[in-house]
Amino acid sequence: MLFRSATPNSRVHEEEARAVLEAIPLRLASVVLHRYDVHRLSNIRGLTAQEMEPNSIAAQEVDLLWSWLSAELQAGAVAPVHN
């Protein structure tokens, strides 16, 4: 599960959400996507935060999310093949 639209510079909601979801237990991504205007503005144009503002914090968060997701899915890992 991904926690998104978090208020930037406010960790209270993140901490509360993590505590609730971990008590269930429900796996939560280690990355949080915060509510930055670039997400909304880029979406309207069919772009990503990385394309509109590649050096922004929003773009860095998406990069971190991709890294986390790739590791979770073991993207690029070679699976053994059995004959």
Z-matrix of the N, CA and C atoms (Angstrom, degrees):
N
C 1 1.436
C 2 1.517 1 108.35
N 3 1.309 2 115.32 1 144.11
C 4 1.461 3 121.95 2 -178.43
C 5 1.513 4 109.99 3 -113.05
N 6 1.310 5 116.49 4 129.87
C 7 1.453 6 121.80 5 174.75
C 8 1.517 7 106.85 6 -91.21
N 9 1.340 8 116.35 7 116.28
C 10 1.454 9 119.87 8 -177.39
C 11 1.514 10 110.61 9 -131.76
N 12 1.320 11 114.89 10 168.93
C 13 1.463 12 122.77 11 -177.89
C 14 1.521 13 111.82 12 62.69
N 15 1.305 14 115.95 13 29.81
C 16 1.459 15 120.45 14 176.15
C 17 1.526 16 108.85 15 -73.43
N 18 1.296 17 115.37 16 148.26
C 19 1.455 18 120.15 17 178.31
C 20 1.523 19 109.23 18 -73.54
N 21 1.344 20 116.86 19 124.14
C 22 1.471 21 118.85 20 178.12
C 23 1.532 22 110.65 21 -58.88
N 24 1.296 23 116.51 22 144.90
C 25 1.465 24 124.00 23 177.73
C 26 1.523 25 113.59 24 66.80
N 27 1.318 26 118.58 25 17.40
C 28 1.455 27 122.10 26 176.72
C 29 1.515 28 107.97 27 -132.22
N 30 1.303 29 116.78 28 101.82
C 31 1.458 30 121.27 29 -176.13
C 32 1.529 31 112.72 30 -90.63
N 33 1.329 32 118.16 31 -7.52
C 34 1.460 33 121.28 32 -176.67
C 35 1.520 34 110.83 33 -60.86
N 36 1.332 35 118.28 34 -47.69
C 37 1.457 36 121.23 35 -179.05
C 38 1.524 37 111.06 36 -63.74
N 39 1.316 38 116.36 37 -39.59
C 40 1.470 39 120.16 38 178.54
C 41 1.522 40 110.59 39 -61.42
N 42 1.318 41 116.24 40 -46.59
C 43 1.458 42 120.83 41 -178.46
C 44 1.530 43 111.18 42 -63.46
N 45 1.335 44 116.92 43 -41.51
C 46 1.455 45 120.83 44 179.08
C 47 1.530 46 110.88 45 -65.54
N 48 1.330 47 116.88 46 -43.99
C 49 1.464 48 121.09 47 -179.95
C 50 1.527 49 110.45 48 -62.86
N 51 1.322 50 117.31 49 -43.80
C 52 1.464 51 120.57 50 178.75
C 53 1.527 52 110.95 51 -60.57
N 54 1.318 53 116.51 52 -43.60
C 55 1.464 54 120.48 53 -178.93
C 56 1.529 55 110.67 54 -61.68
N 57 1.332 56 117.37 55 -43.59
C 58 1.463 57 120.95 56 -179.78
C 59 1.521 58 110.64 57 -65.98
N 60 1.328 59 116.87 58 -48.84
C 61 1.460 60 120.54 59 -176.04
C 62 1.526 61 112.72 60 -68.69
N 63 1.329 62 117.31 61 -32.54
C 64 1.455 63 119.55 62 177.42
C 65 1.522 64 111.14 63 -73.01
N 66 1.331 65 117.52 64 -26.65
C 67 1.460 66 121.10 65 178.57
C 68 1.523 67 111.34 66 -72.61
N 69 1.326 68 118.58 67 -21.12
C 70 1.478 69 121.68 68 -174.86
C 71 1.520 70 112.29 69 -67.80
N 72 1.245 71 130.03 70 -48.04
C 73 1.453 72 133.31 71 -5.82
C 74 1.539 73 110.58 72 -89.36
N 75 1.288 74 115.02 73 137.41
C 76 1.453 75 122.06 74 176.70
C 77 1.507 76 107.64 75 -130.14
N 78 1.310 77 115.48 76 131.20
C 79 1.465 78 120.52 77 -178.04
C 80 1.516 79 110.30 78 -71.13
N 81 1.304 80 115.96 79 130.31
C 82 1.454 81 122.59 80 -178.30
C 83 1.520 82 108.83 81 -120.29
N 84 1.321 83 116.12 82 134.51
C 85 1.464 84 120.16 83 177.84
C 86 1.524 85 109.69 84 -58.20
N 87 1.307 86 115.95 85 146.80
C 88 1.459 87 120.29 86 179.75
C 89 1.521 88 111.67 87 -74.50
N 90 1.318 89 116.95 88 -13.23
C 91 1.462 90 122.99 89 -178.04
C 92 1.518 91 109.09 90 -100.92
N 93 1.316 92 116.00 91 140.60
C 94 1.460 93 122.55 92 175.89
C 95 1.519 94 108.00 93 -116.51
N 96 1.332 95 116.60 94 131.41
C 97 1.463 96 120.52 95 174.40
C 98 1.522 97 107.90 96 -95.82
N 99 1.313 98 115.37 97 118.28
C 100 1.449 99 120.66 98 -178.65
C 101 1.528 100 111.27 99 -88.21
N 102 1.308 101 115.89 100 161.80
C 103 1.451 102 122.93 101 -176.36
C 104 1.540 103 109.32 102 -82.59
N 105 1.323 104 114.42 103 91.02
C 106 1.457 105 120.98 104 176.69
C 107 1.527 106 108.35 105 -111.15
N 108 1.325 107 116.39 106 143.10
C 109 1.462 108 121.23 107 -179.10
C 110 1.520 109 112.73 108 -56.30
N 111 1.319 110 117.49 109 -32.73
C 112 1.464 111 120.11 110 -176.71
C 113 1.523 112 111.62 111 -60.87
N 114 1.331 113 118.49 112 -30.87
C 115 1.465 114 120.07 113 177.12
C 116 1.534 115 109.83 114 -63.69
N 117 1.311 116 116.23 115 -48.14
C 118 1.461 117 121.10 116 -179.04
C 119 1.523 118 111.31 117 -66.35
N 120 1.310 119 117.16 118 -46.33
C 121 1.467 120 121.29 119 -177.14
C 122 1.525 121 112.11 120 -67.38
N 123 1.320 122 116.78 121 -38.12
C 124 1.460 123 118.55 122 179.80
C 125 1.522 124 110.76 123 -70.88
N 126 1.324 125 117.18 124 -36.64
C 127 1.454 126 121.34 125 179.38
C 128 1.531 127 111.14 126 -61.67
N 129 1.305 128 117.38 127 -39.93
C 130 1.464 129 121.95 128 178.51
C 131 1.526 130 110.48 129 -59.13
N 132 1.311 131 116.50 130 -34.62
C 133 1.470 132 121.82 131 -177.78
C 134 1.531 133 113.02 132 -93.02
N 135 1.315 134 116.78 133 2.23
C 136 1.460 135 120.07 134 -178.93
C 137 1.511 136 112.65 135 73.70
N 138 1.323 137 116.79 136 27.64
C 139 1.461 138 122.27 137 -178.80
C 140 1.525 139 109.56 138 -118.13
N 141 1.307 140 115.38 139 -179.03
C 142 1.456 141 121.82 140 174.61
C 143 1.518 142 109.24 141 -115.78
N 144 1.319 143 115.07 142 167.55
C 145 1.467 144 119.47 143 176.94
C 146 1.526 145 110.70 144 -60.08
N 147 1.331 146 116.76 145 -35.11
C 148 1.460 147 120.69 146 179.82
C 149 1.533 148 111.49 147 -63.99
N 150 1.331 149 116.93 148 -33.61
C 151 1.463 150 120.45 149 -179.36
C 152 1.530 151 112.01 150 -78.17
N 153 1.317 152 117.18 151 -36.56
C 154 1.466 153 120.03 152 -178.16
C 155 1.524 154 112.77 153 -81.87
N 156 1.323 155 115.50 154 -45.03
C 157 1.466 156 120.89 155 -177.73
C 158 1.525 157 108.84 156 -137.88
N 159 1.328 158 117.03 157 77.09
C 160 1.465 159 120.37 158 -172.92
C 161 1.524 160 115.23 159 -60.90
N 162 1.304 161 118.32 160 -21.71
C 163 1.466 162 120.53 161 -179.09
C 164 1.525 163 113.04 162 -101.70
N 165 1.325 164 116.87 163 11.06
C 166 1.461 165 120.72 164 -176.68
C 167 1.530 166 111.54 165 -80.99
N 168 1.321 167 114.57 166 163.34
C 169 1.463 168 120.39 167 175.71
C 170 1.523 169 109.48 168 -64.15
N 171 1.333 170 117.04 169 -37.63
C 172 1.468 171 121.07 170 178.79
C 173 1.524 172 110.65 171 -59.60
N 174 1.316 173 117.27 172 -43.60
C 175 1.470 174 121.35 173 178.66
C 176 1.525 175 110.34 174 -64.52
N 177 1.307 176 117.19 175 -39.13
C 178 1.470 177 120.85 176 178.41
C 179 1.524 178 110.65 177 -63.99
N 180 1.345 179 117.14 178 -39.51
C 181 1.459 180 120.12 179 179.08
C 182 1.528 181 111.04 180 -63.84
N 183 1.329 182 117.22 181 -40.97
C 184 1.463 183 120.27 182 179.14
C 185 1.529 184 109.91 183 -65.93
N 186 1.320 185 116.87 184 -39.92
C 187 1.466 186 120.30 185 175.85
C 188 1.533 187 110.99 186 -59.81
N 189 1.327 188 116.04 187 -44.10
C 190 1.467 189 120.23 188 178.75
C 191 1.523 190 111.30 189 -64.35
N 192 1.341 191 116.02 190 -38.96
C 193 1.458 192 119.59 191 177.83
C 194 1.525 193 110.52 192 -62.91
N 195 1.327 194 116.97 193 -43.20
C 196 1.466 195 120.08 194 178.92
C 197 1.529 196 110.75 195 -62.66
N 198 1.316 197 117.01 196 -42.22
C 199 1.469 198 120.66 197 178.49
C 200 1.522 199 110.57 198 -61.73
N 201 1.324 200 116.69 199 -43.68
C 202 1.464 201 120.83 200 179.29
C 203 1.525 202 110.54 201 -63.31
N 204 1.339 203 116.34 202 -47.54
C 205 1.459 204 120.77 203 -178.43
C 206 1.527 205 111.21 204 -63.55
N 207 1.328 206 116.97 205 -41.97
C 208 1.469 207 120.57 206 178.10
C 209 1.519 208 111.13 207 -60.37
N 210 1.316 209 116.12 208 -42.44
C 211 1.462 210 119.95 209 179.16
C 212 1.527 211 110.54 210 -66.22
N 213 1.328 212 117.24 211 -40.35
C 214 1.460 213 120.88 212 179.31
C 215 1.525 214 111.09 213 -63.21
N 216 1.307 215 115.95 214 -40.36
C 217 1.461 216 120.65 215 -178.89
C 218 1.520 217 112.61 216 -88.24
N 219 1.327 218 115.21 217 -4.22
C 220 1.462 219 122.16 218 -176.20
C 221 1.516 220 110.58 219 52.88
N 222 1.336 221 114.86 220 45.60
C 223 1.462 222 120.58 221 179.49
C 224 1.521 223 110.03 222 -59.73
N 225 1.273 224 115.59 223 135.00
C 226 1.453 225 120.46 224 179.94
C 227 1.522 226 113.78 225 87.48
N 228 1.334 227 116.10 226 -7.96
C 229 1.467 228 119.15 227 178.93
C 230 1.527 229 108.76 228 -75.72
N 231 1.280 230 115.53 229 142.22
C 232 1.470 231 121.01 230 178.72
C 233 1.515 232 108.41 231 -88.43
N 234 1.303 233 116.16 232 123.30
C 235 1.465 234 120.98 233 178.71
C 236 1.534 235 108.59 234 -86.96
N 237 1.320 236 117.17 235 142.10
C 238 1.464 237 119.01 236 176.81
C 239 1.521 238 110.17 237 -67.14
N 240 1.318 239 115.63 238 140.87
C 241 1.458 240 121.72 239 179.79
C 242 1.523 241 107.97 240 -110.77
N 243 1.305 242 115.40 241 129.92
C 244 1.456 243 120.70 242 179.83
C 245 1.522 244 109.66 243 -105.29
N 246 1.316 245 116.38 244 138.05
C 247 1.469 246 120.97 245 178.61
C 248 1.512 247 110.33 246 -85.95
